[in-house]
Structure formats: C-alpha cells, structure tokens
Amino acid sequence: MNEQEPRIFLCHAKEDKPRVRELYHQLKAAGYHPWLDEEDLLPGQDWDLEIRRAIRGSGFFLACLSKASIDKRGYVHKEIKMGLDELDQMPEDKIYLIPVRLEECKVPDRLESRHWVDLFAPDGFEKLKRALGFELGPRPPTPIEPELILIPAGEFLMGSTQEHIEQVIAQGVGRAYAEREAPQRIIHLPRYYIAKTPMTNAQYLSFVEATGHRAPPYWQGRKPPADKADHPVVNVDWRDTMAYCRWLTETTGKVYRLPSEAEWEKAARGTDGRIYPWGEGPPDENRCNYWRNIGGTTPIGRYSPGGDSPYGCTDMAGNVWEWTRSLWGKKSEEPDFKYPYDLEDGREDMEASDSILRVLRGGSWYSDRGSARVSYRSIQPPDYLNDDVGFRVCVAAQQE
C-alpha cells in the first residue's frame, strides 16, 4: 500500500466498532489507506489532537451511521462537524464526505444533501469503492500480511506418550488415530516465524483479486460473505495454499510457506509437552470453537488470550483444521513417514505426487476435543476441500 495516497478517515461510534473494524480491513484489502483510531493512534499521543490532524490530513471522510451513532450526543457529531468544515473548503463536485449507513437509520439533516451508501446492502461495499475510485482510480489489490510470531530455536516434545495415548483411547479416540502420535520424542528446530492466526477471508480476497485464482465455493461470486471478513478462509485445498504463499512471496519479498507439522506443533504447545495450547485442562466454550458448539467458524482471536498457545498464537485448537507441508504417505492406515519426526527423510517434499496424503493439524469447529489436542494428526489428499479446513503460514527467521 502506498502510504502517500489519501487517507480515509472512519468516523464512528464506539458501539459500531466491530463493523467499522471490518470495514477498515476491507478497505485495506482493496488497496486503500483507511485511518482508524485503534489501529493508527500511538500510545501516549493526544487523542483529540490526533483525531483533528487525521481529519485534516484525510482525502475522504466516511461518516459511519447507525441508530447508536445518530441518537447519542458527543464526539461522533463533533467529528462530523469537522468533516463538514473541511468539505466547505473543497470544490463543489469533490467527493469527500460520504455517509455510510451500517444499518437502517435516519441520515442526519446536515448530511442529507450527500448521497449515502448502505453498507449492509449486498452491493454496498462495491458502491463505496466506486465512489472512492471516482476520485482515485481503481486500486491494485494489496496483500494484508499476517502478524508473525517468533518461535525461538530449541527443543520441544513432539508427539504423545503411550500413557497419554491409552488415556485418550479410553475417552473415545480411535486407537488407530491415537497411535499416529507415538512415539514422543525431543525434537530440535531452528527459530522461525509463524502467523499468529489462520489466514482470513479478507487476506485471501486480496490474493483472489490480484491473481484471478478461484474463489472458495461458499463466497458470494468472488467475494467472501460481508460478515466473515475476519473469519478463517475455508474450503481451500493444499494447492490453493501453495498458490497463496507464492503470491505473498512475490508481492512482499519474504519467502512465505506452510509450516511443517513439527513447526506447527511447537508453536501450539511450547516446550513443556502440554496437551492443549493453554495447558492441560480440556476445551470449553471460553477456550476454543470445537464440537459444533458454535456451528461454524468464528472470528480469529475470539478466544484470546485464554485459548492462546505459550507463544501467543491463536486458534490452534478448533475453529479450522490447518494444512501443513508435511507428507503422511499413500495409505491412510499406514504412514510412509513414521514417527519420530525426521526432517531429512523426505516428508517435507513440496513436489510430491498429489496421490500422497498431507497432514493437517488443530481440529476444527466440527471436531471433538480429542482432535483439539496439539499432538493430534489428521490426513487428507492435497485436493481435499471442506468448510472446516484452512491454513496459516510461516517464514524462516533468517529473513528478518
């Protein structure tokens, strides 16, 4: 994103923060330069002063309207007055202040002369982009890079002990599935970075728009559902994730890739051999989205910090299964690449045939608590698609 382009100031009431935050990320994914207080104000800055500066320095002013923002008296109306003062100094045909209705509500009298856009309408965001494009021209899709977390070099316990395997079998996990995790061994990994969250619909959208890659089947045309921008993207197969990583590498200059299952597991469990990202206690509705307790995906970070891993990674138990780069083998009942994990035995071959199964980790919104354990291994062919399968990415640390 070109930081020299005109900023887009997002005026809103605090009650509308979740929807406005979603709009902020939609605008960034579309290649614009939005300004939002929680994202752009620095600790220690004078809030009132910086708001005034942001309005004066913005090329557009979006007045985000709802019943809450219209009915309450306070800073929203003060900001709108500032925006109108800026508009008075501009040519009459300039598109600057755009009323954006977040829901059905009355537009304040002083804004009625400006045509508004209904963001809640199916084509609302497209209409908003047309207004911005009238002044700026079309935006090249810009990647929303993931927030990366450094995983230090060192040893960790990978897999499960036989004692733990017998315990989870008694709890209902099939023996064939549980014994995929044995034997447990100490594994050493160099340091690396991993995405804090699974990749979202908003992040994947910029890739689809830039490359023409196929959109996931649940999207509406070539756009994700408006209320799921910050949910993990799903219905992506292993080849889709590879294409996304290549594009992100080409556009950022950093070599992005999928994590190996060893990298995934260390990021999820740390070095103390814990069973779940948060510790030993079983999953519950405050820690993760699992066993159909929600009925679908949830926004990334919804269960933070209670469900986070020791390194601060989110959604590593439940929500969506995550592809890894690691191979399993041709037959589901017998792995070609057995435990203990060996980086040098060919299991990280990125050019292997599509007939060879790959490993997924983390469980999902649909799966039970046994699948939410950090050592649990699922397997699927590379062309597998499902509404509970997504991915996260990582980067080698030497690229810092």
N, C-alpha and C positions, 0 to 999 in steps of 0.2 A: 504494500500500500504506500502510495506517495503521501508523505506527511505534509507536503506543501499544498495539497489540494484543500479546498474549502471544508471547514468542519461543519458538522450537522449537530446543532445543539438540541438535546432532548429534554424539553420541559415537561414535567410530570409530577403527580402527587405520589407520596411515599406508598400509598395503598396500591398504586399501579406498578410498583417496582418490578414484580416478576414479569409482567407482559412487556414492559419497557426494556428490561434487560434482554428479553428475547429479541425485541426489535433491534437493539444495539448489535447483537451478534448477527442478525440477518443482514443488516447494513454492512457490517464488516465483511461478511462472506460475499456480498455483492460488489466489493471493491471500494466502498465509501469510507469516509473518515468521521464516524459519529463521536460525539462527546457526551459522556455520562459521568455524573459526579462520582459514583462509587468506583468507577474504573480509572478516571483521569485525575482526580484530586489526590495530591500527595499528602502524607502525614505532616502535620504542622502548618499547612497552608491555611490562610484566612479564607473560610468557606464563602462568605458573602463577596469578598473582593474577587475571588477566582471565578465565581459564577458570573459576575459582571464582565470580567475580562473575556470569559468564554463566549458570552453572548455577543459582545462587540467584535470578537475575532472570528465569528462563525459566518459561513456563507449561506446557511439555512437555519431556520428556527422551526422545529416541529413542536407544536402545542398538542401534547397527548391528552385527550379529553375523555373523561368518564363521569359517571354520576358523582363519584367521590371528589374528583378534582374541581368540578363545577360548583358543587354545593358548599365546599369548605372555603373559608376565607384564609388568606395567608400568602405564603411565598409563591405559590403557583401563579396567582393573579399578578403578583409583583413582577415575576419573570415575564409574563405575557405583556405587561405594560412596557418593560424594557425592550421586548421584541418589536412591539408596535412603534416605539420611539426610533429604533433602528430602521424599520421599514419606511418611516416618514422621510428619511434622508435618501431613499433609493428611487430610481426611475419607476414610473407608474406600472410598467409592464414587467417588472422584475418579479420572478417567483422567489420569495424569501421565507415568508411566514406561512406555514401550511398547517391548518387544523387537522389533526389526526384523531378520529374517533376510535377509541378502543372498544366501545360498546354503544348500544343505542343510548343517546343522550342529547340534550339540547346544546347547540353551539352558542356560546355567549354572544350577546348582541354585538359587541365590538369586534367580533371575528366573523360575523355573518357575511360580510362583503367578500370574504375569501372563500373560494370553493374548497370544501373539505374532502377528505378521503376516509372511507370506512375500513379500517384495518381488519376488522372482523369479517369482512366480506371475502369470499373465495379469491377474488382478484385484487384485494385491497393493497397488498404489498407491491404487486405489479404496477398498479396505478401510481403508487408513491414513487416507484423507480422511474416511471415515465416523466413525472414532474421534475425529479432531480436531473434526469437525463436531458430534459429540455434546456437546462442551463449548462450542464457539464458535459453532455455527450455520454455514450454508453461506457460502462466500467468494465475493464478486463477482470475476470474472476481472480481473486487473490486468496491464497491459502490461509486458513486460520491455523497457525502452528499450535501443536499441543503444548501444554505446560509439561516440562520434563523434570523428573526427579532423579538425582544422582544416587545410584546404588554402589556403595563402596566396594573395592576389591576385598576378597577374603573368602573364608569358608562358611558353609551353611549345611544344615542337614536336609538332604533331599530324599523324598520317599517316606515310607511308613515302616515301623517295626512290625514284626509278626504279631506281637501282643496287641497292637492297635488294630491290625487287620482283623483279628479274631473278634475284637470288640465291635467293629462296625458291621461285620457279618452278622453278629447277634442282634444288631439294631436294624437289619433288613437289607444291607447292601449285598448284592450277589457276590459269591466267593470269586468267581472269575474276574469280576470288575475290581474287587478289593485287592486281589493279589497282583494286579498290574503295578501296584505301588511299591512292591518289595523287590530286592532288599533295600533298606535305608542305608545311605552312605554319606560320608562327608565329601562335599564337592567344593572345589575352589574355582571362583570365577574372577576374571579381571573386572575392573569397575566399568560401568555403563550407565546410560540414561534410559529411563522408561517413562512413557506417558503417564501422567497422574491419573487419567481417566480413559475409558474406552473412547474411540473416535465417535463423534456425534453426527447427527443428520446435517447440522449446519456446516460442519467441517467437510463432510462428504459432498455436500451440494456444490461447493466451490470447485471440487475436482470434476464432478459431472458436467458442470457448466463450461469449464475450461477445456475439457478433452472430448466431450461428446460421448463419454463412456456410458454404458447402460445404467439406468437408474434402478434402484431396488423396486421390486414389483408392488410394494404397498404404497409407494409415493403416488401423489396425485399428478399424473402426467410426468413431468420431470422435476417436480418439487416435493419435498417432504411435507407431511401434514403440518399446518401452521403451529399447532400446539406441541409439536415434538422436536423442535429445533435443537433443544439441549438433551434429548434422549440419545442413547447409543444407536448408531445406524445398525440395522439388522438386514437379514436376507442378502448378505454378501458372501460369496464363496471365496476360496483361498486365492484364486486367480484375480478376483476383484481387489483383494487386499494388496497383492503384489503390484497391480497397476497403480493403485493409490500411492504406494510407497515410492515407486519410480517417479511419479509426477511430483510428489512432495520433495523428493531429492533434487529433481531438475529445477524446481522453482525456488528452492531455498539454499541450495549448495551444501546441505547436510545430507549424509547418507542415512536415510530412514529405512527401516526394515522391521519385520515382525520379530518379537523376542523368541529365543529358543524356549523350550519348556523349562529348562533349568533357570534361565533368566527370569521367566515369569514366576516360578515358584519362589525364588529367593526374594523377589520384590514383594511377594504376597505374604511370606511368613517370617522374613528376617532370619536371624541366626540361631534362635533358641528352639527351633523344632516345633513351634506351636501348631495347633490343628487348624485354626481359623485365622484370618488376618488380624483379628482383635485379641486372640488368645485361645483359651481352652473351652470357654463356655459355648453352648450350642447357639445356632442362629435364632433370632427372634425378630419381630416386626420393627424393632428400633435399630437393627444392625445391617439388615440386607433384605433385598427383594427376592424371595425364593418360594418354592412350593405353591405357586399360584395365589399367594396371599394378596397380590395386587391385581393380577390378571393380565399383565403386560409389562412393558419396560417402564422405568421411572427415570426422571432427570438425573444426569450424572451428579454425584456428590450429595444426593438426597440423604444418605445415611452417614455423612461425615459429621464429626470425626469419629463417632462411636464404632463405625464399621471399617475404619481405615486400617491399612497394614502398618507395621512399625515404621516404615519409611514415609507414610502419608499417602500411599496410593489408594484410590477409592474404587469401589465396585469390583473388588477382586473376589468377592463371594456373591453369587447371584447376579441378577439383572440380565447379563448376556454371557453365553459361552464366548471364549475368545480364541481365535485361531493362533497357533504358534507356527514356527517354521519347521518344527521337528517332525521327523518321519516315525511311523509306527511299523508298517510293513504291509504286505499284500493281504494277509488274512487277519480278520479281527480277533479270532480266537488264539492266535499265536504270534507274538511280535517278532519281526525280523531283527529289531533293535531292542535288545533286552536291557533291563536294569542290572547292575548300576549304570547310571548315565555315563556315556563316553563321548566327548565332543569329537573325537577323531575317528569314530567308526563308520562315518558316512551318513549318520542320521540327520545331519543338517544340510544335506544336498538339496539345493534350491532348484535344480534342473531334473529332479527325479520324475519318473513317469506319473501321470495322473491316476494310474492304477494302484498307486501306493497310498495308503491311508496316512493322514496327518493327525497330529494331536491337538486337541482343544482343552482349555482349562477354565476353571472358575465357577461352573454351574450357571444357572440362569433363573429367570423369574418363574419358569415352569418346573424346574427340577427340585428334588428333595434336599434335605440337609446333608445327606451323605455326599452329594455332588458338590456341595459348597465348601467342602474341606480343601485346603490348599494343595494337598497331595493327590487329589482325585484326577484321573486321566480319562478323558473321552476321546473317541477317534471317529473320523469321518473321511470320506473321499474328498478330494480337492474341489469337486463341483457341487458339494452339498450346500443347500440353501435352507434356512429356516428363520422363523420370526423370533428366535431367541439366540441367534448366532451373530456376533460382531467381532471386533478386534481392537487392539491397541498397538502402538508402535514403540520402537526404541532406537537409540543412536549410540554408537561407540563413543566412549569418553575421550578418546584421543582427538576428537574433532572439536573440542571446546576451544 
